[in-house]
Amino acid sequence: MAKTTPGEFIRQVRREGAKVTWPTPKEAGITSVMVFIMVVIMAVFFLGVDFMLNAGIQWILGLGE
């Protein structure tokens, strides 16, 4: 494998960076909001699962009296 000079490496990186399709500010904002919404939904889901498992384990162990 041929060695790449630092200058050639920088040129390759710039060429590859030019091929990237960068999101618009609107797309980035919408994506951020959607991620935040999914995080909240998953947090509520796992809170419910944790509550149910905790209640079940306490009932099984007889500590929920």
Kinemage of the C-alpha trace (Angstrom):
@kinemage 1
@onewidth
@group {chain A} dominant
@subgroup {mainchain}
@vectorlist {calphas} color= white
{ca met a 1} P 0.000 0.000 0.000
{ca ala a 2} L 1.418 3.348 -1.043
{ca lys a 3} L 2.096 5.983 1.591
{ca thr a 4} L -0.077 9.116 1.433
{ca thr a 5} L 1.568 12.449 2.075
{ca pro a 6} L -0.064 14.799 4.584
{ca gly a 7} L -0.944 17.246 1.786
{ca glu a 8} L -2.634 14.528 -0.281
{ca phe a 9} L -4.504 13.332 2.802
{ca ile a 10} L -5.887 16.855 3.396
{ca arg a 11} L -6.974 17.099 -0.255
{ca gln a 12} L -8.752 13.728 0.018
{ca val a 13} L -10.522 14.801 3.191
{ca arg a 14} L -11.711 18.029 1.547
{ca arg a 15} L -12.958 16.111 -1.503
{ca glu a 16} L -14.906 13.682 0.683
{ca gly a 17} L -16.269 16.546 2.804
{ca ala a 18} L -17.593 18.223 -0.334
{ca lys a 19} L -19.631 15.077 -1.109
{ca val a 20} L -21.481 15.232 2.205
{ca thr a 21} L -25.081 16.442 2.076
{ca trp a 22} L -25.331 18.740 5.087
{ca pro a 23} L -28.771 19.297 6.664
{ca thr a 24} L -30.394 22.697 6.499
{ca pro a 25} L -30.989 24.513 9.796
{ca lys a 26} L -34.705 23.667 9.479
{ca glu a 27} L -33.970 19.949 8.999
{ca ala a 28} L -31.553 19.949 11.930
{ca gly a 29} L -34.159 21.664 14.138
{ca ile a 30} L -36.931 19.235 13.181
{ca thr a 31} L -34.639 16.262 13.765
{ca ser a 32} L -33.620 17.624 17.177
{ca val a 33} L -37.252 18.068 18.210
{ca met a 34} L -38.124 14.550 17.053
{ca val a 35} L -35.215 13.098 19.052
{ca phe a 36} L -36.339 15.027 22.139
{ca ile a 37} L -39.918 13.738 21.740
{ca met a 38} L -38.716 10.141 21.376
{ca val a 39} L -36.522 10.497 24.473
{ca val a 40} L -39.512 11.730 26.497
{ca ile a 41} L -41.736 8.907 25.207
{ca met a 42} L -39.108 6.264 26.031
{ca ala a 43} L -38.490 7.784 29.473
{ca val a 44} L -42.211 7.586 30.292
{ca phe a 45} L -42.360 4.020 28.952
{ca phe a 46} L -39.425 2.828 31.054
{ca leu a 47} L -40.784 4.673 34.094
{ca gly a 48} L -44.000 2.663 33.714
{ca val a 49} L -42.122 -0.611 33.211
{ca asp a 50} L -39.971 0.101 36.265
{ca phe a 51} L -43.053 0.916 38.349
{ca met a 52} L -44.778 -2.315 37.297
{ca leu a 53} L -41.706 -4.476 37.938
{ca asn a 54} L -41.182 -2.832 41.314
{ca ala a 55} L -44.822 -3.417 42.300
{ca gly a 56} L -44.663 -7.036 41.113
{ca ile a 57} L -41.469 -7.808 42.975
{ca gln a 58} L -42.786 -6.194 46.167
{ca trp a 59} L -45.996 -8.246 45.872
{ca ile a 60} L -44.034 -11.471 45.301
{ca leu a 61} L -41.770 -10.818 48.290
{ca gly a 62} L -44.685 -9.783 50.493
{ca leu a 63} L -43.256 -6.337 51.150
{ca gly a 64} L -46.214 -4.470 49.642
{ca glu a 65} L -48.510 -4.960 52.617
